[in-house]
Amino acid sequence: MKIAIMGAMPEEVAPILEKLGNYTTTEYAGNKYYEANYKGVDVVVAYSKIGKVFSTLTATTMIEHFGCEKLLFSGVAGAVNPELKVGDLVVATKLSQHDLDISAFGHPYGYVPEGSVYVEADPELINISKGVAQSLGKSVREGIIATGDQFVANEDRKNWIGETFNADALEMEGGSVAVVCNALNVPFFILRAISDAADMDASFSFDEFLETSAIESAEFVMKMLDEIIK
């Protein structure tokens, strides 16, 4: 088995690389991929860079070029659900693209013909995450994550995304990674730690909480990896 662990930014994968210890670096398609053997299982780690295009490229590369059979995504997100606070963990049950809009042709937001508004994450991996949460004594919310190529720092936009997609959190990569994994029949799991409330002073709150929230998410994903290996 070969497992992909992915983030969008260096801060999101740095805690994972620390836990893996020894790894080799492969440069491919304009990115760096870190390969390690963890408890007898091959692992490939990468950060894609921000946004749907880069995350699509990275997820596809990890599956098609490196041969990964499962994909775990660790990162941060902005809260949409008012019950979420900084540091909370959100497991995606399904994901959408909030900036995908051909509604002028009568289609719902987030939909294109032969596609769907939502892509569902792997139920088996979600089930594993419940046990991990219990073992860590953490409260983890399952919910809908909305993805778009914009860093949302506007309350009106945040509220529209929440109402339109029933979203709990929003970010910039998960929806595109979900599309790739779904198309290539690769089970995937996306975990986000809340780093900001999406309508806050984004530059301040994001910089302040990015590192600690990324560590929270990474710790959980590594525990997921332990359980998958078992």
HELIX and SHEET records of a PDB file:
HELIX    1   1 PRO A   10  LEU A   20  1                                  11    
HELIX    2   2 LYS A   52  GLU A   64  1                                  13    
HELIX    3   3 SER A  103  PHE A  105  5                                   3    
HELIX    4   4 PRO A  123  LEU A  136  1                                  14    
HELIX    5   5 GLU A  155  PHE A  165  1                                  11    
HELIX    6   6 GLY A  174  ALA A  183  1                                  10    
HELIX    7   7 ALA A  202  ILE A  229  1                                  28    
SHEET    1   A 9 THR A  24  TYR A  28  0                                        
SHEET    2   A 9 ASN A  31  TYR A  38 -1                                        
SHEET    3   A 9 VAL A  41  TYR A  47 -1                                        
SHEET    4   A 9 LYS A   2  GLY A   7  1                                        
SHEET    5   A 9 LYS A  70  ALA A  79  1                                        
SHEET    6   A 9 ALA A 169  GLU A 171 -1                                        
SHEET    7   A 9 VAL A 140  THR A 147  1                                        
SHEET    8   A 9 LEU A  89  GLN A  97  1                                        
SHEET    9   A 9 VAL A 119  GLU A 120 -1                                        
SHEET    1   B 6 THR A  24  TYR A  28  0                                        
SHEET    2   B 6 ASN A  31  TYR A  38 -1                                        
SHEET    3   B 6 VAL A  41  TYR A  47 -1                                        
SHEET    4   B 6 LYS A   2  GLY A   7  1                                        
SHEET    5   B 6 LYS A  70  ALA A  79  1                                        
SHEET    6   B 6 PHE A 188  ASP A 196  1                                        
END                                                                             
